[in-house]
Amino acid sequence: MDDHPVPLGEDELVVLRMMAEGQTVEAVARRLDVSERTVRRKVRSACESVGVDTTVEAIVWAVRQRLI
């Protein structure tokens, strides 16, 4: 087991995974039955949690960590 806890919640990882697959904010919101604002909030939270500025950087971070 890893000694370092994952700084992202499962919902943040789901959103990043879907966006990494090429889905738009709108498509993610529809699929998860949440608002676009909620999706954007999850992305922003993920970025802040891992110390990056963009969605792409958050996705790259998650891929490198083998989380998505």
N, C-alpha and C positions, 0 to 999 in steps of 0.2 A: 504494500500500500504506500502511496505517495505521502510524504510528510508535509507537502504544501497543498493546502486546500485550493480548489478551483475558485477563482474570484467571481465566477459568473453563475447565475441561477439557471435552472433548466429552461425556463421560459426565454431567457436571453439567448441561450445556445440554440434553441429551436428557431428563433427568429434569424439568427446569424446563419444557421444551416440552410434555411429556406432562401435567404438572400444569396448565399454562396451558390445555390443551384440556379440563380438567375431570376428569381421571383422579385417582383416589384413590391414596394411598401403596400400598395393597394391590394395586390394579389395575396400577400401574406395576411393582411388584415381580414380579407374575405375568408380565406381558408381557416384562420384561427377564430373567426367570428368575434373580432375585436375592432376597435377604431384604428384608423391610420395613425392618429395621435399616439395611441398606445404602442403601436409598433415602433414609431419614431422614438418614443420614450425608452423602450427596451434597448434600442440600438445605442442611444445616447448613454444610457446607464452602462451598457457593456463597454463602450469606449472609455468612459471615465474609470471604470473598474480596472481596466488593463493598461490605462495610461496612454491611449492613442487618440488621434483627432478625427479619424474618418471611419466609415463603415468598412471600407476595404481593408484598412489596417487592422480593425477588430477581427475581420474574417481571417486574414492572414495569421494573426496571432493565434486564433482558435485552431486553425489547421496545423500550425507548427506545434501546438500543444497536444495535437491529436484528439481534440475535443469534438471536432466536426469533420 
